[in-house]
Amino acid sequence: EVGLSLGKHIVPLAAMADEAAVRYEVAGGWMAKEGLAGQQMHWVLFQCCDPLGDADASAMCDLKGHGGEEAEFTDVRWQAFDEVVAG
């Protein structure tokens, strides 16, 4: 959704187990029109391996939208892990 490639921009450090995934159902919208009942989200912790992106996340991201879809995000930024967990 932001154009990052494994090994080029990021490497995985840890991933959520399937049984711990966050699931929710949808009642309408594009997912229902496509015959989908909802989404299942799996959280993954990545480390940046791109030298430019390490300093500025927007240097390695493509926010234009992919596969014919509208852009989902308008901005990206790095935030300290402790701040992310604290909410």
Residue pairs with C-beta under 8 A, 6 or more apart in sequence:
1 66
1 72
1 73
2 61
2 62
2 63
2 73
2 76
3 60
3 61
3 62
3 63
3 64
3 66
4 10
4 60
4 61
6 12
7 49
8 49
8 50
9 48
9 49
9 50
9 53
9 60
10 46
10 47
10 48
10 49
10 50
11 46
11 47
11 49
12 44
12 45
12 46
13 45
13 46
13 47
14 44
14 45
15 42
15 43
15 44
15 45
16 42
16 43
16 44
18 42
21 40
21 41
21 42
22 40
22 41
22 43
23 38
23 39
23 40
23 41
24 38
24 39
25 37
25 38
26 32
26 36
26 37
26 38
26 39
31 37
31 38
31 39
48 54
48 57
48 60
48 78
50 59
50 60
52 59
52 60
53 59
53 60
53 61
57 76
57 77
57 78
58 75
58 76
58 77
61 76
63 71
63 73
63 74
63 75
63 76
64 71
65 71
65 72
